[in-house]
Amino acid sequence: MADGVKVDGLRELNKALRSAAADSQDLSALMNKVGMLVVRAAKPPRRSGRLADSLRAGKGKTQAVVRAGNNARGATALPYARIQEYGWAARGQAPKMFLNKARDQKQSDIQRLIFEGIDNIIKKNKL
Protein backbone atom coordinates (compact mmCIF):
# COMPACT_ATOMS: atom_id res chain seq x y z
CA MET A 1 0.00 0.00 0.00
CA ALA A 2 1.36 3.44 -0.96
CA ASP A 3 1.93 6.11 1.69
CA GLY A 4 0.78 8.93 -0.58
CA VAL A 5 0.82 10.38 -4.01
CA LYS A 6 3.24 13.02 -5.18
CA VAL A 7 2.30 15.29 -8.06
CA ASP A 8 5.13 17.35 -9.50
CA GLY A 9 4.20 20.97 -10.23
CA LEU A 10 0.95 20.97 -8.25
CA ARG A 11 2.09 23.82 -5.98
CA GLU A 12 3.02 25.95 -8.99
CA LEU A 13 -0.26 25.14 -10.73
CA ASN A 14 -2.28 26.13 -7.66
CA LYS A 15 -0.34 29.39 -7.38
CA ALA A 16 -0.98 30.16 -11.05
CA LEU A 17 -4.68 29.33 -10.69
CA ARG A 18 -5.01 31.65 -7.67
CA SER A 19 -3.30 34.38 -9.63
CA ALA A 20 -5.59 33.82 -12.62
CA ALA A 21 -8.61 34.04 -10.32
CA ALA A 22 -7.34 37.40 -9.11
CA ASP A 23 -7.39 38.52 -12.73
CA SER A 24 -11.17 38.28 -12.83
CA GLN A 25 -11.10 42.10 -12.88
CA ASP A 26 -9.47 41.70 -16.29
CA LEU A 27 -12.50 39.65 -17.38
CA SER A 28 -14.81 42.42 -16.21
CA ALA A 29 -12.91 44.95 -18.31
CA LEU A 30 -12.92 42.53 -21.25
CA MET A 31 -16.70 42.07 -21.09
CA ASN A 32 -17.16 45.84 -20.89
CA LYS A 33 -15.00 46.22 -24.00
CA VAL A 34 -17.12 43.63 -25.83
CA GLY A 35 -20.28 45.47 -24.80
CA MET A 36 -18.87 48.77 -26.00
CA LEU A 37 -18.27 47.21 -29.44
CA VAL A 38 -22.01 46.59 -29.67
CA VAL A 39 -22.92 50.02 -28.27
CA ARG A 40 -20.76 51.79 -30.89
CA ALA A 41 -22.18 49.66 -33.73
CA ALA A 42 -25.83 50.10 -32.71
CA LYS A 43 -28.03 52.35 -34.83
CA PRO A 44 -31.10 53.09 -32.72
CA PRO A 45 -33.98 55.07 -34.19
CA ARG A 46 -33.42 58.79 -33.62
CA ARG A 47 -35.79 61.57 -32.81
CA SER A 48 -34.35 63.39 -29.84
CA GLY A 49 -31.21 61.28 -29.46
CA ARG A 50 -32.10 60.28 -25.89
CA LEU A 51 -32.34 56.60 -26.76
CA ALA A 52 -28.90 56.62 -28.42
CA ASP A 53 -27.47 58.49 -25.42
CA SER A 54 -28.87 55.86 -23.05
CA LEU A 55 -26.92 52.94 -24.57
CA ARG A 56 -24.34 51.55 -22.18
CA ALA A 57 -22.27 48.44 -21.55
CA GLY A 58 -22.18 46.68 -18.19
CA LYS A 59 -19.16 45.19 -16.44
CA GLY A 60 -20.14 41.58 -15.83
CA LYS A 61 -17.44 38.98 -15.18
CA THR A 62 -19.09 36.20 -17.15
CA GLN A 63 -21.04 38.00 -19.85
CA ALA A 64 -21.16 41.20 -21.82
CA VAL A 65 -24.34 43.15 -21.14
CA VAL A 66 -25.65 46.06 -23.22
CA ARG A 67 -28.54 48.16 -21.96
CA ALA A 68 -30.78 50.73 -23.58
CA GLY A 69 -33.09 53.08 -21.76
CA ASN A 70 -33.04 54.02 -18.15
CA ASN A 71 -34.42 52.27 -15.08
CA ALA A 72 -35.19 55.62 -13.46
CA ARG A 73 -38.71 56.99 -13.11
CA GLY A 74 -39.97 60.36 -14.11
CA ALA A 75 -38.56 62.68 -16.76
CA THR A 76 -35.38 60.65 -17.34
CA ALA A 77 -37.15 57.31 -17.90
CA LEU A 78 -37.15 55.84 -21.42
CA PRO A 79 -39.82 53.13 -21.27
CA TYR A 80 -39.93 52.94 -25.05
CA ALA A 81 -36.38 51.53 -25.36
CA ARG A 82 -37.58 47.94 -25.00
CA ILE A 83 -40.41 48.55 -27.46
CA GLN A 84 -38.03 50.02 -30.03
CA GLU A 85 -35.82 46.93 -29.79
CA TYR A 86 -38.45 44.17 -29.57
CA GLY A 87 -41.62 45.83 -30.86
CA TRP A 88 -45.17 45.74 -29.50
CA ALA A 89 -47.37 43.49 -31.62
CA ALA A 90 -50.60 44.51 -29.89
CA ARG A 91 -49.99 48.12 -30.91
CA GLY A 92 -48.61 47.35 -34.35
CA GLN A 93 -45.08 48.43 -33.44
CA ALA A 94 -42.54 46.40 -35.43
CA PRO A 95 -39.25 45.47 -33.73
CA LYS A 96 -36.16 47.42 -34.78
CA MET A 97 -33.66 44.98 -33.22
CA PHE A 98 -30.89 47.60 -33.37
CA LEU A 99 -28.89 46.01 -30.53
CA ASN A 100 -29.29 42.46 -31.86
CA LYS A 101 -28.26 43.59 -35.33
CA ALA A 102 -25.20 45.37 -33.92
CA ARG A 103 -24.22 42.22 -31.99
CA ASP A 104 -24.61 40.07 -35.10
CA GLN A 105 -22.64 42.55 -37.21
CA LYS A 106 -19.75 42.54 -34.71
CA GLN A 107 -19.77 38.79 -34.00
CA SER A 108 -16.31 38.10 -35.42
CA ASP A 109 -14.81 41.10 -33.56
CA ILE A 110 -16.49 39.95 -30.35
CA GLN A 111 -15.07 36.44 -30.70
CA ARG A 112 -11.60 37.79 -31.46
CA LEU A 113 -11.67 40.10 -28.42
CA ILE A 114 -12.80 37.32 -26.09
CA PHE A 115 -10.21 34.84 -27.35
CA GLU A 116 -7.41 37.43 -27.14
CA GLY A 117 -8.47 38.54 -23.67
CA ILE A 118 -8.61 35.03 -22.25
CA ASP A 119 -5.35 34.16 -23.99
CA ASN A 120 -3.71 37.21 -22.37
CA ILE A 121 -4.88 36.10 -18.92
CA ILE A 122 -3.56 32.58 -19.56
CA LYS A 123 -0.18 33.89 -20.74
CA LYS A 124 0.05 36.42 -17.91
CA ASN A 125 -0.40 33.61 -15.40
CA LYS A 126 1.76 31.10 -17.30
CA LEU A 127 -0.99 28.48 -17.42
N, C-alpha and C positions, 0 to 999 in steps of 0.2 A: 504494500500500500504506500502511495506517495505521500510525503509530508506537506506538499503544497505545489503550487504551479507558479512558475516565474514567466512573466511576459516582458520581453525586452522592449523598451521604448514606451511603456504604458504611462509612466510619470510625465514624459515629455508630451505625449498625446493629450493627457488630461490638462496639462498646463496650456497647451495650444487651444483646446476646446473652451477652457474658461476665458481665455483671451478673446476668442472669436465671439463668445456670448457677450462679452463687454462691448463688442463692436455692433451691438444691435442698434445703437444710435446711428451708425452708418446706414443700416437698413431703413431706418425712418427717413433719413435724408434722401436715400435712393428712391423710396416710394413717393416722396414729395416731388422729386425731380420727374418721375414718370407721370404723376398727376399733372404737373405743369406743362408737360408736352401736350396733353389732351386739352388743357385750358387754352393754350396758345393756338391750337389748331381749330378750336370750336368756332362756329359761325352762328351764334344765336340770332334770332330775329331782332331787328332793331327798330325801336321807335324813339324812346328816350335815352337808351343806352344803359339803363339801370340793370337790366338782366345781364348784359355783357360784363358790367362792372362787378356783379355779384359772383362771378365764377371764381372758384378757389380750389386749391388742392389741399387735402389733409396730410397728416404725417403719421400714418399707420405703420406699424412694424411689419405686418404681414400682407398688406394689400395697399394699392394706390386707390385713393378715394377722391372723386371730383364732385363738388357740390355747386348747385346753382340756386339762386334765391337766398332768402334770409329767414332764419327761424324766429326772428324778432316779431313782435306784434306792433300794430300801429302804422305810422307813416312809412317806416323803413321796410315793412314786410313786402315780400314779392310772392304772393300765393300762386301767381300764374306761371311760375318757373316750371313746376312739374307738368302743368297742362301744356306748355309750349313743347316740352320734351316728349311727353307720352300721349298727348291729345286728350280729348274728352268726347267720346263717341256719342253720349246722350245729348250733347250740345252741338254736335256736328263739327267739332274742332279736330282737325287732322293732326297727327303727331309730326313734329319737326325732326326729332331724333338728332339734334345737333351735337350732343355730347357723344352719343353712340357712334355717329358717323365720324367724329374726330378720332375716337378711340380706334375704330376700324382703319382709318386712313393712316394712323401712326403705329399700327401693329408691329411692323418690322423694327421701327425705332425703339418701341417699348421693349421688345424682346432683347434687342441688342443692349440697351441700357441695363436691364436686369441681369443678363448674363455677365456683362462687364463688371457690374457692381459686386455681384456675388464672387466672381473670380478675383477681384481686388481684395475682398475680405479674406478669401482662402489664401491668397499669396501673402498678404500682410501677416497672417497668422501661421504661415508655413505648414498648412495642412495638406 
